[in-house]
Amino acid sequence: MNAPLRRVGVVVMILFGLLFANLNWIQAYKADEYRNSDYNGRVQVAEYKRKRGNIEAGGTAFAVSKETGGRLRFLRTYPGKDKYAHVLGYKPVNIGDTGIERSENDFLAGTSDQLIANRVKDMFTGEETGGGNVLLTLSKRAQDVAYNQLRGNEVGAKRGAAIAVDPRTGAVQSLVSMPSFDPNPLASHDRSAASAAYNELKDDPQRPLANRALAETLPPGSTFKVVVAAAALENGITKETMIPAGSLYTPPTSGSPIKNAAPSICPESQVTLKEAVQESCNTGFAKLGVRLGADKIKEKARQFGFEQEDLTVGQLGKGGHQVAASRTGTISDSNGNPDPAALAQSSIGQRDVRMTPLEGALIAAAVANDGKQMRPYLVKQLLAPDRTTSYYSAQPRELRQPVSSPVAADLREMMQSVVTGGTGRKAAIDGYTVGGKTGTAQSGPNDPDHGWFIGFALDRNGTPVSAVCVMLENAGKGGSTEAARIGGQIMKAAIADGGGR
């Protein structure tokens, strides 16, 4: 055999070797991935052969499957449309699923190991038992109010979020992100139409697909003063301690003065810590933060939940919606050195401080619950297709204890003064003790400020019944006052609905 033919033979042998190796790779390592791919037509037909279970809240189904008579036998529909979209997610034919539809997919589809007895029975009966049902913690009334109040807010904000939790358990009572979207077109069996609907939402500059309650972090403004006040209470300062205030404060390393929202706010040279919280005294908290130091502020924020990167909201400690980490930032200069100016700005919730609405609700919930912060969750129960057997029932768990019971009591008193005589008056609820903290956060030199409110409600026995965070993005003047009003309405609805329990 001449040399050219030998070379061709060697190349052919190498190519056959590579092909053989690739086939073995696919069979040994990639088979399951290809078999279960969303783009595998046979898998899709098999998946839609079985009726998918319901996702329900408060006895009402908000994700159901209806028979079509077509090749894909069942169509996923969402009767609540935009109102529950960011909680439920969606289950499309040809694009990735999201939300509870994704995290509880196996149970809803009937393929979970928990439902193997149903599948074995089907082998003998020839039936296709439907998937299991997922029951959520949501209060239908609170969800309705949160959705309607956000959409109809009185300051014209186009983007925002609201979330409420039960401080005693961590059960999510409402979760709304604005703007929202209708998930029904995304679940269409017309793949071209579903893709077009998805692309339109994905390209929308308002980002309606974004879950702002869990995945958006923005400067929290004065709501962060609750964290700084907690650090102060644990470092020798009481709620009656006089702290430096005044109309202006220029940190040693900055020529940019910090001032209060209005000349009437703490113009005195000193105010009590309680007065500083009630009036939302920027100068007082800026000076207080510098006095405490960056390490104490950052550590207290971490104890409240800042910097946590592995938190999810679905079942307790297992899957669900991924939560973005809230951050305090470096609180230092460009060289990593201590910077009083950065610390002063951070102590009033500005500079690099970023927080999710969920974190805001969890801060308020911990204060209401004697310092104990419960792990948030959305999935209350998993029920068999025939609803006779429960495969999971949530058992509330403590996530952390950021402050002691005495410190929590002092924080409650100070936050209550914000509602009774400060900037949070519109959050008041007749017959309940309400505490809160408003926040106005600068977002850019040419952008309107964000409006925030975090708060809690206690019944006549002092039992916490709801905690909330409302964020109105670029709401401008009056944004925090409107956030407080909406927060009060959401908690009132959750109370009337038994908190969704």
Secondary structure, DSSP 4 states (H G I P E B T S, - for coil): --HHHHHHHHHHHHHHHHHHHHHHHIIIIIHHHHHT-TT-HHHHHHHTTSPPPPEEETTEEEEEEEE-SSSS-EEEE-TTGGGGHHHH----SSS---HHHHHTHHHHHT-SGGGHHHHHHHHHH---PPPPEEEE---HHHHHHHHHHHHT-TT---EEEEEEE-TTT-BEEEEEEES---STGGG-S-HHHHHHHHHHHHH-TT-TTS-HHHH--B--GGGGHHHHHHHHHTTT--TT-EEE--SEE--TT-SS-EE-SSTTSS-SSEEEHHHHHHHT-HHHHHHHHHHH-HHHHHHHHHHHTTT----EEEETTEEEEE-PPPB----B-TTS-B-HHHHHHHTTT-TT-BB-HHHHHHHHHHHHTTTPEEPPB-EEEEE-TTSS-EEEE----EEE--S-HHHHHHHHHHHHHHHHHSTTGGG--TTSEEEEEEEEE---TTSPPEEEEEEEEE-TTS-EEEEEEEEEET--TTHHHHHHHHHHHHHHHHHHTGGG-
